[in-house]
Amino acid sequence: MEKLRPGLRLVYVLMYHRGEGGNLIPELEILSVVAVLDDIPASCLLRGQVGTVVDIWAQGVYEVEFCDPDGKTYAMAALRADQVMPLRYMPVDRAA
């Protein structure tokens, strides 16, 4: 990660689109890390499993790869944005 000069803050900007119910859903990028929100039996995925966005099929539809700790893929699934939540590893400054 690039070092910032003193006094500068790193800011992440998330783009959103409106879901079917009118709620705002974050737009994800390739390599975004996400967690599954509900069990998806057809893909053998359980709530909370973590994957990586590897392709974008359409607005709000993502190909997500799920790997074991050794990096071996155990599932690939095309998931809607409302089926996953983005995970963040950096603190977010809400006072900005």
Phi, psi and omega in degrees: 000143181290137177281140180263146175291152178306139179092350178260146178243146175273126183237130175260134178247124177256134175268147182234155169227163181273130177280182182301323180275006180088356180282153180279131180238131182292141172280134180257158177247164173300137183079006171295140177264130185227161173238144179286132183276329181222158176302140176233084185303324182299334179253006182058038179248141178249153177310132177096347179293144187253134179220179182236134176291122181246348177200157177241117183274320181198175178301119177081011177231124188230143170272122184242132179256136179243125184236153175278176182301340178270001179087007179276127180291128176247349177199147171228136181211141171273116185236145175281156180301331180279359177262352182226162171233139178290142176257142182237134181255353180251146177294150179248127180274104182277353182278352184292000000 
